[in-house]
Amino acid sequence: MGIFGTDGVRGIGHVDPVDSPLHSFNSERLFSKDLCGEIALSASKVADSGAVLVGWDRRPSNPELAKSVIDSLSKTGRRIMVLEETTTPALQYAMLAQEAKLGVMITASHNPSEDTGVKILFENGRKPTIEEEYAIESDLFSEAGDRGTESEIRYISNNPYIQQIRDEFIDIGRKGLIPDEGFLVDGSGGWISTWLADMISEAGFPCTEVSDRNAAINWNCGAGSLSEGVVMGWDECRGSQHSLLRMLKPSPRGSVLGFCFDGDGDRCFLVCSSGDGVCAIGGDGFLRLFSHACTDEKNFSAALTIESALDVSEGLRGLGIGRVTETGVGDRWLQHALMSDVEADDIVGAEPSGHVVLRHRIGSNIGLWGDGVKTMLGFLRMIGPYGNDWFDVASSSTSQNIAHSISPSDRSLWDPSGESGRLAINAIVRSLGTNAEDIRRVDVEGESSLLLLRHSGEVEWSFAIRNSGTESKTRVTIRTTGGSKEESGRVMAAIIDVLEPLLQPEPMS
């Protein structure tokens, strides 16, 4: 069946009845009320018994989808707590505070507003394993009718989460870690847009929200259209459609200009001045700052993905005082990799897309998840001691990272172990002028569509080709330490020349 992607289930929000919810999803990407409610009900059978939390972001179909979820769970006998509009990390926070066993967040994250979907969360805000997703899918539409005891339904507030953020922000403000000139924030028109900039301003630091709540969520704003390390000139920013970028003015190198989040609030990019223009700093920059902040006395656990720059993992491993794990793409794999080290002195997982997984405590309960607002606070804590020199630390990559997406692609035509994978390997071998025996394949948990290849020597190379779990595209990432930009570009062109004609969908007749 395979309805789950990288993070939950996503499709086109659809509130009208459909004859076959699964067929409509698989053939037309229609994410219907019946399918959403059934996923929540099936997940409730996989989760431990206990309370359920339900929340959603600001997409046109989400209130109707949420009603379907609540109706589906109303005969399970579980206590149902409803947050209404929120973010995924705020719902995870509430799960920890309320000791809920299941969370249902209706969102499609950074996808366009016509898309929606659902993220399933288990105890302490944990994302599902592959086996748990399979169990949820296997039980869909397996029974009907009255399912049991009437559930208690209660609406609860997001205020405890907001108060915690406010307390942390005031604390770092007292320590002088917030730029006096303030900064912009871009909440993608999501729930963050309704309170974060106002809270920062009330704390005494100039702050303006730039996204428009009257426009669609994620429209010309937010983290979804940014890439780590890409520098845009000041003139290019002024002509950009991106809400935050077009408001920026030339500033000294290292100036903190703003923070961009995605619609469901679990990603964050720091937007700053490179001197010549604007640069976005994501998970790789966060981990470089983390490496410099580590002390000899503290043992850490860090996780990073197969798309992270090679110098980041080398820098962390070079400290010799912690555990470093490489995972598949997606914050769930970062979260799962870190769960065995939850009591380490320091714990962090990050990927270039702006997901930064941190530890969260409420009483004796501990959770691990990515929270864009907490990532913003983490950036401010780490860059404060460096002054404007922090930018040299965060952007001091000694490796090359380039990526290209074949979009749209027919993802069913990409087979890492089949003919398409063989053609990609041959293209790499020819471009590098090496032998096939010198290239080794690496397996990564949870990445069934991944072809990950390594080539070691005087120059280190890593090649990753994988299907997106959320969009109709196949992504190619090349990482190298010692290789030039020209070499990387030549290899990328060779891979794309082979795969693009192969993977692009047949035109509609």
C-alpha positions in Angstrom: 0.0 0.0 0.0 2.7 2.4 1.0 0.7 5.6 1.8 3.3 6.9 4.3 6.1 9.1 2.9 9.2 10.6 4.6 7.0 12.2 7.4 3.4 11.1 7.5 0.8 10.9 4.7 0.4 13.9 2.4 -2.0 14.6 -0.5 -4.5 17.1 -1.8 -7.0 18.2 0.9 -10.4 16.9 -0.1 -13.6 17.3 2.1 -16.2 15.9 -0.3 -17.2 12.1 -0.1 -15.2 9.6 -2.2 -16.2 6.1 -3.1 -12.9 4.5 -2.2 -10.6 6.7 0.0 -7.5 4.5 -0.6 -8.0 4.3 -4.4 -8.6 8.1 -4.6 -5.4 8.7 -2.6 -3.3 6.3 -4.6 -4.6 7.4 -8.1 -5.3 11.1 -7.6 -3.5 12.0 -4.3 -6.9 13.0 -2.7 -6.5 13.1 1.0 -10.1 12.7 2.1 -11.9 13.1 5.4 -12.5 9.3 5.5 -8.9 8.5 5.0 -7.7 11.0 7.6 -10.1 9.7 10.2 -9.3 6.1 9.5 -5.5 6.7 9.8 -6.1 8.2 13.2 -8.3 5.3 14.3 -5.9 2.7 13.1 -3.0 4.5 14.8 -5.0 4.5 18.1 -4.9 0.7 17.9 -1.1 0.7 17.5 -0.5 3.3 20.3 -0.5 2.4 24.0 -3.8 3.1 25.7 -4.1 6.7 27.0 -5.0 10.2 25.9 -4.9 11.5 22.3 -4.0 15.0 21.2 -5.3 16.5 18.0 -4.1 19.7 16.2 -3.8 21.2 12.8 -2.2 24.0 10.8 -4.0 26.7 8.7 -5.0 24.9 5.5 -8.5 25.2 4.0 -9.6 21.6 4.5 -8.0 21.0 7.9 -11.0 21.9 10.2 -13.1 19.4 8.3 -10.4 16.8 8.4 -9.9 17.4 12.2 -13.7 16.9 12.7 -13.4 13.5 10.9 -10.5 12.5 13.2 -12.3 13.4 16.4 -15.5 11.6 15.2 -13.4 8.5 14.3 -11.8 8.5 17.8 -15.0 9.4 19.7 -15.9 5.7 20.3 -12.5 4.5 21.4 -12.9 5.4 25.1 -9.7 7.5 25.0 -9.6 11.0 26.4 -9.3 13.3 23.4 -7.7 16.8 23.8 -7.9 19.3 21.0 -5.4 22.1 20.5 -7.0 23.4 17.3 -4.5 25.5 15.2 -1.0 24.9 16.3 2.4 23.6 15.2 3.8 20.0 15.3 6.4 20.9 18.0 3.7 22.6 20.1 1.6 19.5 19.9 4.6 17.4 20.9 5.2 19.7 23.9 1.5 19.2 24.9 1.9 15.4 24.5 4.7 15.5 27.0 2.9 17.8 29.4 -0.3 15.8 29.2 1.4 12.4 29.0 -0.6 11.6 25.9 0.1 8.3 24.1 -1.0 9.4 20.6 -0.7 12.7 18.7 -2.5 13.5 15.4 -1.2 16.6 13.6 -3.1 17.5 10.4 -0.5 19.2 8.2 1.6 18.9 5.0 4.5 20.8 6.6 6.1 23.0 3.9 4.0 21.8 1.0 1.6 24.2 -0.8 -1.6 25.0 0.9 -3.8 22.9 -1.3 -1.9 19.9 0.1 -2.5 18.5 3.5 -1.9 15.3 5.4 -1.4 13.8 8.8 1.6 13.2 11.0 1.2 10.4 13.6 3.1 10.8 16.9 3.5 8.3 19.7 4.4 8.6 23.4 6.8 11.5 24.2 6.3 12.9 20.7 8.1 10.0 19.0 7.5 9.4 15.2 6.6 6.0 14.0 8.9 3.2 12.9 8.5 1.6 9.5 6.9 -1.4 11.3 4.4 0.8 13.1 3.5 2.6 9.8 2.9 -0.8 8.2 0.7 -1.9 11.1 -1.4 1.3 10.7 -1.8 0.8 7.0 -2.6 -2.9 7.3 -5.6 -2.1 9.6 -7.2 0.6 7.5 -10.9 0.2 6.9 -10.9 -3.2 8.6 -14.0 -2.7 10.7 -17.1 -0.5 10.9 -19.9 0.5 13.2 -19.9 1.2 16.9 -16.4 0.6 18.3 -16.8 1.0 22.1 -17.0 3.5 24.9 -17.8 7.1 24.4 -14.7 9.3 24.6 -14.3 12.5 26.7 -13.4 15.4 24.4 -11.8 18.5 25.8 -10.3 21.6 24.1 -6.9 22.8 25.6 -4.7 25.9 25.2 -1.4 26.4 23.5 -0.5 29.0 26.2 1.8 26.8 28.3 4.0 26.3 25.2 4.1 30.0 24.4 4.9 30.9 28.1 7.8 28.5 28.0 9.2 30.1 24.8 8.7 33.5 26.3 10.6 32.6 29.5 13.5 31.2 27.5 13.6 34.2 25.2 13.7 36.7 28.2 16.5 34.6 29.8 18.8 34.8 26.8 17.8 38.5 26.4 19.1 39.2 29.9 22.4 37.5 28.9 22.8 40.0 26.0 22.5 37.3 23.4 19.9 39.0 21.2 20.9 41.7 18.6 19.8 45.1 19.8 18.6 46.0 16.4 16.2 43.1 16.4 15.3 41.0 13.4 12.5 39.7 11.2 10.6 36.5 11.6 8.7 34.6 8.9 6.2 32.1 10.3 4.9 31.0 6.8 1.5 32.4 7.6 1.1 29.6 10.1 0.3 29.6 13.9 3.7 31.0 14.8 2.8 34.2 12.8 0.1 35.0 15.3 2.3 35.5 18.4 6.1 35.1 18.0 7.0 38.5 16.7 4.6 40.2 19.1 6.1 38.3 22.0 9.6 39.3 21.0 8.7 42.9 20.6 6.9 43.0 24.0 10.1 41.6 25.5 11.9 44.8 24.3 13.5 43.7 21.1 12.4 45.0 17.7 10.7 42.2 15.7 8.4 42.1 12.7 6.4 39.2 11.3 6.7 39.3 7.5 4.3 36.6 6.3 0.7 37.4 5.5 -2.1 35.5 7.3 -4.5 36.6 4.5 -2.5 34.7 1.9 -2.2 30.9 1.7 0.1 29.2 4.2 3.7 28.8 2.8 2.9 31.2 -0.1 6.0 33.2 -1.1 7.4 32.9 2.5 8.9 30.5 5.0 11.7 27.9 5.1 10.4 25.7 2.2 12.1 27.6 -0.6 15.4 28.3 1.1 18.6 26.2 0.8 21.5 26.2 3.2 24.6 28.1 2.2 23.3 29.7 -0.9 24.2 33.4 -1.1 21.8 35.9 -2.8 23.0 39.4 -3.7 21.2 42.3 -2.2 19.7 43.4 -5.5 18.5 39.8 -6.1 16.8 39.8 -2.7 15.0 43.1 -3.4 13.5 41.5 -6.5 12.6 38.3 -4.7 9.0 37.2 -4.2 10.0 35.8 -0.8 8.4 37.9 2.0 11.5 38.1 4.2 14.2 38.3 1.5 12.7 41.3 -0.3 12.6 43.3 2.9 16.4 43.0 3.6 18.9 45.8 3.2 22.7 45.7 2.9 24.2 44.9 6.4 27.6 44.1 7.8 28.9 40.6 7.5 27.5 38.4 10.3 24.4 40.5 11.0 21.4 38.4 12.1 18.6 39.5 9.8 15.8 37.1 10.5 14.5 33.6 11.0 12.2 31.6 8.6 10.0 28.7 9.7 7.7 26.3 7.8 4.0 26.1 8.1 4.0 23.5 10.9 6.9 25.0 12.7 9.4 22.3 13.0 12.0 23.8 10.6 14.1 27.0 10.9 16.6 28.8 8.8 18.7 31.7 10.2 18.9 34.4 7.5 22.1 36.6 7.8 24.5 38.8 6.0 27.5 37.4 4.2 28.6 41.0 3.6 28.1 40.7 -0.2 24.5 39.4 0.2 22.2 37.2 2.2 22.9 33.6 3.3 20.6 31.0 4.9 22.1 28.9 7.7 20.3 25.6 8.4 21.2 22.3 10.2 24.8 22.1 9.0 25.7 25.6 10.3 23.9 24.7 13.5 26.1 21.6 14.0 29.3 23.6 13.1 28.5 26.1 15.9 27.6 23.1 18.2 31.1 21.6 17.5 32.8 24.8 18.5 30.7 25.1 21.6 31.5 21.6 22.9 33.8 21.3 25.8 36.2 18.5 26.7 34.2 17.6 29.8 30.9 16.9 28.1 29.9 13.8 26.2 27.5 14.4 23.3 25.4 12.4 20.9 24.9 13.9 17.5 23.1 12.7 14.4 23.2 14.0 10.9 21.8 12.9 7.5 23.3 11.6 4.3 22.7 15.1 2.8 24.8 16.9 5.5 28.2 18.3 4.4 31.1 15.9 4.9 33.1 18.5 6.9 30.3 18.6 9.6 30.6 14.9 10.4 34.4 15.0 10.2 34.4 18.0 12.6 32.2 16.3 15.2 34.1 13.0 15.0 37.4 14.9 15.3 36.4 16.1 18.8 36.8 12.5 20.1 34.3 12.9 22.9 30.9 11.9 21.5 28.9 9.6 19.4 28.1 10.6 15.8 25.5 8.8 13.7 24.6 9.2 10.0 21.0 8.6 9.1 18.5 8.7 6.2 16.8 12.0 5.2 14.1 13.2 7.6 14.0 14.3 11.2 12.3 11.0 12.3 15.6 9.1 11.5 17.5 11.7 13.5 15.1 11.3 16.4 15.3 7.5 16.3 19.1 7.5 16.2 19.3 9.7 19.3 16.8 7.9 21.4 19.3 5.5 22.9 21.4 8.4 24.1 18.7 10.6 25.5 20.6 11.2 28.8 23.8 12.3 27.1 25.3 15.6 28.3 24.4 17.2 25.0 22.2 15.8 22.3 21.4 17.2 18.8 20.4 16.0 15.4 20.3 18.2 12.3 19.9 18.2 8.5 20.5 21.0 6.0 16.8 21.5 5.4 16.5 23.3 8.8 15.3 20.4 11.0 17.2 20.5 14.3 16.3 17.8 16.8 16.8 18.8 20.4 16.0 17.3 23.8 12.9 18.6 25.6 12.0 18.0 29.3 8.8 18.4 31.2 9.2 17.1 34.7 10.5 13.5 34.4 9.3 13.2 30.8 11.8 13.5 27.9 11.1 13.9 24.2 13.3 14.5 21.1 11.9 16.5 18.2 12.6 19.4 15.9 11.1 22.8 17.0 11.8 25.8 14.7 11.4 28.3 17.6 13.7 26.3 19.9 16.2 26.1 17.0 16.1 30.0 16.8 16.8 30.2 20.5 19.7 27.7 20.1 21.2 29.8 17.3 21.0 32.9 19.4 22.6 31.2 22.4 25.5 29.9 20.3 26.3 32.9 18.2 26.2 35.4 21.0 29.7 34.8 22.3 31.3 35.2 18.8 30.0 38.6 17.9 29.7 38.9 14.1 32.6 36.4 13.7 30.0 33.6 14.3 29.3 33.6 10.5 32.9 32.4 9.8 32.3 29.4 12.1 28.8 28.5 10.8 29.7 28.8 7.1 33.3 27.6 7.2 32.7 24.5 5.0 35.8 22.6 3.8 33.6 20.4 1.6 31.4 20.9 -1.5 27.7 20.1 -1.4 25.5 20.3 -4.5 22.1 18.9 -5.1 19.7 18.7 -8.0 16.1 17.4 -8.2 14.6 15.7 -11.2 11.1 17.1 -11.0 8.6 15.9 -11.9 9.7 12.3 -11.8 7.9 9.0 -12.0 9.4 7.7 -8.7 8.3 4.1 -9.6 11.0 4.1 -12.4 13.9 4.7 -10.0 15.3 1.4 -8.7 18.6 1.7 -6.8 19.3 -2.0 -7.3 18.1 -2.2 -10.9 18.9 -0.8 -14.3 18.5 2.9 -13.3 20.9 2.4 -10.4 23.4 0.7 -12.6 23.3 3.5 -15.2 23.9 6.1 -12.4 26.9 4.2 -11.1 28.4 3.9 -14.6 28.0 7.7 -15.1 29.8 8.3 -11.8 32.6 5.9 -12.8 33.1 7.5 -16.2 33.1 11.1 -14.8 35.6 10.4 -12.0 37.8 8.2 -14.3 37.8 5.5 -11.7 36.9 1.8 -11.4 33.5 0.4 -10.3 35.4 -1.7 -7.6 36.5 1.6 -6.0 33.0 2.7 -5.3 31.1 1.1 -2.4 27.4 1.1 -1.6 26.2 2.0 1.9 22.8 0.9 3.3 20.9 3.3 5.5 17.8 2.3 7.6 14.5 3.6 6.3 15.7 4.6 2.9 14.4 1.9 0.5 14.8 4.1 -2.5 18.3 5.3 -1.7 21.4 4.6 -3.7 24.3 5.9 -1.4 27.8 5.5 -2.8 31.2 6.3 -1.3 34.5 6.8 -3.0 37.6 7.3 -0.8 41.1 8.3 -1.5 42.9 11.7 -1.7 39.5 13.1 -2.5 36.4 11.9 -0.5 33.1 11.6 -2.5 29.6 10.7 -1.4 26.7 10.3 -3.9 23.1 9.9 -2.8 20.1 9.4 -5.2 16.7 8.9 -3.6 13.0 9.5 -4.2 11.4 12.3 -2.3 8.9 10.9 0.2 6.6 14.0 0.0 6.8 15.2 -3.7 7.0 13.8 -7.2 10.8 14.2 -7.6 14.0 12.3 -7.4 16.9 14.1 -5.6 20.6 13.7 -6.4 23.1 15.0 -3.8 26.9 15.0 -4.2 29.2 15.7 -1.3 33.0 15.9 -1.5 36.0 16.9 0.6 38.9 17.8 -1.7 36.9 17.7 -4.9 36.4 21.0 -6.8 33.1 22.6 -7.7 33.9 22.0 -11.4 34.4 18.3 -10.8 31.2 18.1 -8.7 29.3 19.8 -11.5 30.7 17.5 -14.1 29.6 14.4 -12.2 26.2 15.8 -11.4 25.6 16.6 -15.1 26.6 13.0 -16.1 24.1 11.6 -13.6 21.3 13.9 -14.6 21.9 13.3 -18.3 21.3 9.6 -17.7 18.4 9.7 -15.2 16.3 12.6 -16.3 15.1 11.1 -19.6 14.6 7.8 -17.8 12.5 9.1 -14.8 10.4 11.9 -16.3 6.7 10.9 -16.5 5.2 10.2 -19.9 3.3 13.3 -21.2 -0.5 13.2 -21.0 -2.1 12.4 -24.3 
